[in-house]
């Protein structure tokens, strides 16, 4: 079974801090994704990557950056955390072919105080 | 936005009944997928239906796709309390990027 592991289930940070969210997948998937999930808004794509050192902006990239130095690891960075970035963050991975499902981690619930 | 929209937003049924939820989307798609999310957990893939398919089954799940109406439905037959979760449709437009709906919250009462 594919396993996508997010480093923290719960995280509390302060406004202005630089925050790192880590995601690791163990199935050699080419594609990796970061979403945020908010009540009434569903999942919104922040960034995705289809290869090492490659990244593409999703629908809401402002205030975020990403890093993919190794195939199995995809990091989401909040450059200067703000209270409106309090959310559930979900990482996913998929094989780099069409018609393939995404495999999700259990999420990180991030609170910015 | 290309985001899918699920309907209803919330659904409450008795154990053993069937549950039907619908998804509408705006643009042409490569495929449409349904996912389940238990409270506090990540999403789990349930079923994928390609744009040239009309119906697909997997166990107690039945998915239909009507590309002319840009809509899909997910039917869960003989529901169980363990089916209580949120259900999301996701449309694959580009081959890499999915657009998720806002979800249907299903409660199955024992």
Interface residues (C-beta under 8 A of the other chain):
Chain A: X4 X31 X35 X40 X41 X42 X43 X44 X45 X48 X50 X56 X58 X59 X90 X92 X96 X98 X99 X101 X102 X103 X104 X105 X106 X107
Chain B: X1 X3 X30 X31 X33 X35 X40 X41 X42 X43 X44 X45 X48 X50 X88 X90 X92 X95 X96 X97 X98 X99 X100 X101 X102 X103
